[in-house]
Each structure stands twice: as C-alpha cells, then as structure tokens.
Amino acid sequence: MFPANTVPIDSHASATLRYIRNSMEAATEFAVPGSAGIAMGMVGLLATALSLMPGFAARWLSIWLLAAFVAALIGGVLVIRPASIRALALSGTPVRKFALCLLPCLFSGAVLTAVLARYDALDAIPGTWLLMYGSSLVAASVPTTRTIGAMGASFILFGLITLLLPHTMQILMLGAGFSGLHILFGLLISRRSLGRQT
C-alpha cells in the first residue's frame, strides 16, 4: 500500500507525457503578427476607395489584383520577419506547415479568378475571393491560432453574403473583408500578443 503522499507512477508518467506533448505543440505553433493584418487591411482600404471612385470603378478588378499582390508582399515580409528573428528557417516545421495550409486555397482562388474573368462572370469574383481566402485562413489556423480560424470563418460568411449582392455592394463587401476584417483581427492579435508579454 502506498503512503498517503505518494503519487502512483502511472499518474506521474501521464502528466509528464501531457507536458511533453503540449511543449512540442507550442514549439511548432507559428505566430502570425497582428501588424501583418493591419498593413494588409490598409492596402484593402486604399483599393476600396479607388474602386468606388467614378473614374476608376470600371477598373476595379485591376485595382484589386494589384492590391492583392502588394498586400501579399507586405504581409509575407511581416509574417516571415518575426520568424527569422526567432531563428526559424524557412524550411522549418512552423513556416512549412503554415505555407502548406495557406497556399492551396489561394492557388485555387487564383485559378477560379482567371476562369471567371475569361467567361465574363466578374460578379462572381468578389464573393469567390472572400470564400477562398477565408478557407485558406481556416486551414492555416491549424499551425497558428484559433483567432486566425475565426477570421477565416468571418471571411467565408462575408463571401457567402457577397455572392447574393449586386455589384456595387460587392465592392463594399470586398473592402469590409480585406480591409475591415484584417484591421480588426490584426488589432486583436496585437493586443493578445502584448497581453502575453506582460
């Protein structure tokens, strides 16, 4: 019979395994900085403003394609920069997982954009972008955080709504998603990051 203050070996082993598993998961979690979302949101805000101006309204697709390129470039630099500070190689597990989760849906969105543009189904593009980007974020939440998943779910909801709206409202929904949601969740992520540091 064990003394009253003795911990059975199987209980200790189970707690140790839990600790090891949690430590390994934390080591492979990829932190997406809130600044990336905020910067991408500002690009989206500019694209929305330009697309709604009478002289540029007809060129909305070109404006948003350029904005997507610029936002991806800025976001990529801001996402990778903290990783390099933590000495994470680009081929390392966290970055590789993030890229493998994020990129397939983004690639599918690009292919669908080309197909929809070819068949002159431009009204389906804004909703498709929001849906595919949201899906990529939900997938990317696996190696990151639930906050990224919640942002992705919000984009998916916006995409479903956008597909039902007239064209002028679709541009506003693009702005609400790629500007508003990015900035909102970027601020939320930044605030949580500061909370963990204090």
N, C-alpha and C positions, 0 to 999 in steps of 0.2 A: 504494500500500500504506500502511495506517495505521501510525503509530508504535506501539510496544508498549503505551504507557499511554493511548492514545486510546480513548474509548468510542464505538461506532458510534451514529449519530443515531437509528436506529430503536429501539435498546435504551433510549436515554435517553427518547425520546418515550413508549415503552410504560410505563416506570417512572413517568413524570410523570402519564400518564393513570390508572394504578393509584392513585397518591396522591390525585389529584383525586376519583376515584370513591369511595375509602374515606372521604375527608373529607366528601363530600356525604352519604354514608350515615350517618356519625356525627352530622352536623348534623341529620338528620331522625329520629334514634332518640329514642324517648320513654322517659324513665327513670321507672319506677314505684317509689316509695319503699317500703322494707320496712315502715315504720310503718303503711302502709295495710293491709297483710295482717295485721299483728299486731292492730291495732284491730278489724278485721272478725272476726278469729278470736276475740277476747274476747267480741264480741256473740254469735257462734255458740256459745261455751261456756255463756253465760247461757241461751240458748234451749234448749240440750240439757238443762241442769239442770232448767229449768222443765218441759220436755216429759216428763221422766221422773218428775216428782213425781205421786203418785196423784191429787191434787186437780186437776191441770192436764193430765193425759195425754190426756183426750178433746178438749182444745182445742189439740193440738199444731200443727195447720195454721195457726190464727190466730196462735199464738206465733211460728211460723217466718216467716209472711208479714210480721209486724211487725218481726221481727229482720232480714229481708231489706231492708226499707225503711230501717231505722236503719243497717245495715251499708253499704248503697249510699250513703247520705247521708254518713256518716263517711269511707268510702273515697274517694268523689268529691272531698270537700274536701281530703283529704290528697294525692290524686293531682294535683289542679289547683294546689294551693298552691306546690309547688316549680316548676311550670311558670310560674306568674306571677312568681315570684322571678327566673327566667331571662328574663323579659320575653317569654314566648311568648304570643301572642294565642290566644284560644280557637278562632279560625278558622284558625290556623296549621297547617302541614302535620303536625307530630308529633301534636298533640292530635286533629286531624281524622282522621288515619289510625287512631289508637288507638280512637276512638269508632266509626268505620265498621267496624272489625274486631270490636269487642266487642259492640255493641248488637244486631245482627240475631239472634244465638243467644239473647240474653237476652229479647228480644221474643218469639221462638218459644217459649221456656220458659214465659213468662207466659201465652201463648195456650193451650199444652198443659195448663197447670195449671187454667185455667178449664174446659177441655173435660173433663179427668179428674174434676174436682170435680163438674161437672154430671152426669156419668154414674156418680157414686159409686165411682169407681175410685181411691180415695185411696191404696191400697197402691202404686200405680204412680208417685205423685208424688215421693217422696224420690229414687228412682233417676233419674227424669226430670230433676229439678233438678240432680243431680250431673253427669249426662251433658251437659246443655245448657250448664251453667256451664263445665264442662271444655272443651267445644267452643269456647265464646266465648274462653276463655283461650288455647287453641291458636291461634285466629285472631288474637288480639291480640298474640301473640308476634312477629308479622311486623314491626311497627314498634317493638317493645320488645326483649326479650332471650330467649335460649333458656331461661332459668330460668322465665319465665312459661309457655313452652310445656311444660316438664317438669311444672310444677304442673298445667296443664290436662290433660295425659295422665294424671296421678295421679287427678284428679277423674273422668275418663272411666272409668278402671279401677274406682274406688270405685262409680261409678254402675252399671256392669255387674254388679258383685257384689251391690249393694243390691237390684237387681231380682229376685234369686234368694232373698232372705232373708225371714223372717217379719217382721211389722210392728214388733215391739219392737226387733229388731235393726236395722231400717231407721232408726229414730230415732238409734241409736248411730252408724250409718254417716254420717248427716247431720252429727252432731257431730264425728266423726272427720275428715270432709271440710271442712266450713265453719269448724270451729274448729281442728282439728289441722293440716291442710294449710296453712291460711292462716298460722298462727303459725310453723310450721316453715319455710315458704318465705319468710315475712316476715323471720325472723331470718337466713336465708341471704342474702337480698338486702341486708339492712342490713350484714351482715358483709363482703360483697363491695364494697359502696359505700365502707365505711371503708377497706378494703384499697386501693382505687383512689386515695383521697385522701391516703394516707400515702406 
